[in-house]
Amino acid sequence: MALNSDARQALLAQPLTPILAIDRPGHPPIAVPVWHAYEPGGDAWIMVGAESEKARLLRAAGGATLVVQEVAPRTRYAAASCEVVDEHPATDDERRTLAERYLPPEEVQQYLDVAASFGPEVVVVLRPVAWRAADLTM
């Protein structure tokens, strides 16, 4: 059964690890897990290495799809096809926001210490423009 707008946005807003799928001309799309942040009705954002393959492909494609799934207590998914609407250098506050969203509190600082060696990162802002979502347990 299809999920309504509120349900699919609420699902994407959960701290589930989405798969980011990006077109890769001449090759199959790249599909990789990423950390993200999203508030219903707004834009999603992710952080990637400034010169990573993900960043280069996002710039070239101008969009991507974020897919989250929940398997308990129900099997549901939400896929948001998005356009890239902004990119800016990542800040320490944004890095901390994602770490706190996905890691237990006692692991956040250790992650941030290691992340300091990752090199330049960028925040890519993604605006959902089309959705596919369903509850497969109904």
C-alpha positions as CSV (number, residue, x, y, z in Angstrom):
1,M,0.0,0.0,0.0
2,A,1.3,3.4,-0.9
3,L,2.4,5.7,1.9
4,N,0.8,9.2,2.1
5,S,2.9,12.3,2.0
6,D,3.1,12.7,5.8
7,A,4.1,9.0,6.3
8,R,6.8,9.0,3.6
9,Q,8.3,12.2,4.9
10,A,8.3,11.0,8.5
11,L,10.0,7.8,7.3
12,L,12.8,9.8,5.5
13,A,13.2,11.9,8.6
14,Q,14.1,8.9,10.8
15,P,17.8,8.3,11.5
16,L,17.8,5.3,9.1
17,T,20.9,5.0,6.8
18,P,19.7,5.8,3.3
19,I,21.1,4.5,0.1
20,L,22.2,7.4,-2.2
21,A,21.8,6.4,-5.9
22,I,23.4,8.7,-8.5
23,D,23.5,8.4,-12.3
24,R,26.9,7.4,-13.7
25,P,27.0,7.9,-17.5
26,G,28.2,4.9,-19.3
27,H,28.1,2.7,-16.2
28,P,25.4,1.4,-13.8
29,P,24.4,4.0,-11.2
30,I,26.4,4.2,-8.0
31,A,24.4,3.3,-4.9
32,V,26.0,3.8,-1.5
33,P,25.0,4.3,2.1
34,V,25.3,7.8,3.5
35,W,24.4,9.7,6.6
36,H,21.7,12.3,6.1
37,A,19.4,14.8,7.8
38,Y,15.9,15.7,6.8
39,E,12.9,17.5,8.3
40,P,9.5,16.9,6.8
41,G,8.6,19.5,4.2
42,G,12.2,20.7,3.8
43,D,15.4,19.7,2.1
44,A,17.6,16.7,2.9
45,W,21.4,17.1,3.2
46,I,24.3,14.8,3.2
47,M,28.1,15.3,3.7
48,V,30.6,13.9,1.3
49,G,34.3,14.3,0.5
50,A,34.7,17.5,-1.6
51,E,36.6,15.6,-4.4
52,S,35.0,12.2,-3.9
53,E,33.3,10.3,-6.7
54,K,29.9,10.9,-5.0
55,A,30.6,14.7,-5.1
56,R,31.7,14.7,-8.7
57,L,28.7,12.6,-9.8
58,L,26.2,14.7,-7.9
59,R,27.6,17.9,-9.5
60,A,27.4,16.3,-13.0
61,A,24.0,14.7,-12.5
62,G,22.4,17.6,-10.6
63,G,20.3,15.1,-8.6
64,A,20.1,11.7,-6.9
65,T,17.7,9.5,-5.1
66,L,17.7,8.8,-1.4
67,V,16.1,5.5,-0.3
68,V,15.4,4.5,3.3
69,Q,13.7,1.3,4.5
70,E,12.4,0.2,7.8
71,V,11.9,-3.6,8.3
72,A,10.6,-3.6,11.9
73,P,7.9,-3.4,13.1
74,R,6.7,-3.0,9.5
75,T,8.4,-3.3,6.1
76,R,8.2,0.1,4.6
77,Y,10.3,2.2,2.2
78,A,10.5,5.8,1.0
79,A,12.5,6.8,-2.1
80,A,12.9,10.5,-2.7
81,S,14.1,11.6,-6.1
82,C,15.9,14.9,-5.4
83,E,17.6,17.8,-7.2
84,V,20.8,19.3,-5.9
85,V,20.0,22.8,-4.7
86,D,23.1,23.8,-2.8
87,E,26.6,22.7,-2.0
88,H,28.9,24.4,0.6
89,P,31.9,23.5,2.7
90,A,31.0,21.4,5.6
91,T,31.3,22.9,9.1
92,D,32.2,21.3,12.4
93,D,28.7,21.8,13.6
94,E,27.2,20.0,10.6
95,R,29.7,17.1,11.1
96,R,28.7,16.9,14.8
97,T,25.0,17.0,13.8
98,L,25.3,13.9,11.7
99,A,27.5,12.1,14.1
100,E,25.1,12.7,17.0
101,R,22.2,11.5,14.7
102,Y,23.8,8.2,13.9
103,L,26.2,7.3,16.7
104,P,25.8,6.5,20.4
105,P,26.7,9.6,22.5
106,E,29.9,7.9,23.9
107,E,31.2,7.4,20.3
108,V,30.6,10.9,18.9
109,Q,33.8,12.6,20.0
110,Q,36.0,9.6,18.9
111,Y,34.4,9.8,15.4
112,L,34.9,13.6,15.2
113,D,38.5,13.1,16.1
114,V,39.0,10.6,13.3
115,A,36.8,12.7,10.9
116,A,39.2,15.6,11.3
117,S,41.7,13.7,9.1
118,F,39.2,13.0,6.2
119,G,40.1,16.1,4.3
120,P,37.7,18.7,2.9
121,E,34.1,17.8,2.9
122,V,31.0,19.4,1.5
123,V,27.4,19.5,2.4
124,V,25.1,18.7,-0.5
125,V,21.5,19.9,-0.1
126,L,18.9,17.7,-1.9
127,R,15.3,18.8,-2.5
128,P,12.8,16.0,-3.0
129,V,10.8,16.4,-6.2
130,A,9.2,13.0,-6.6
131,W,8.5,10.1,-4.3
132,R,7.9,6.4,-4.3
133,A,6.9,4.9,-1.0
134,A,5.0,1.9,0.2
135,D,4.2,-0.2,3.3
136,L,4.8,-3.8,2.1
137,T,3.3,-5.4,5.1
138,M,-0.3,-4.4,4.4
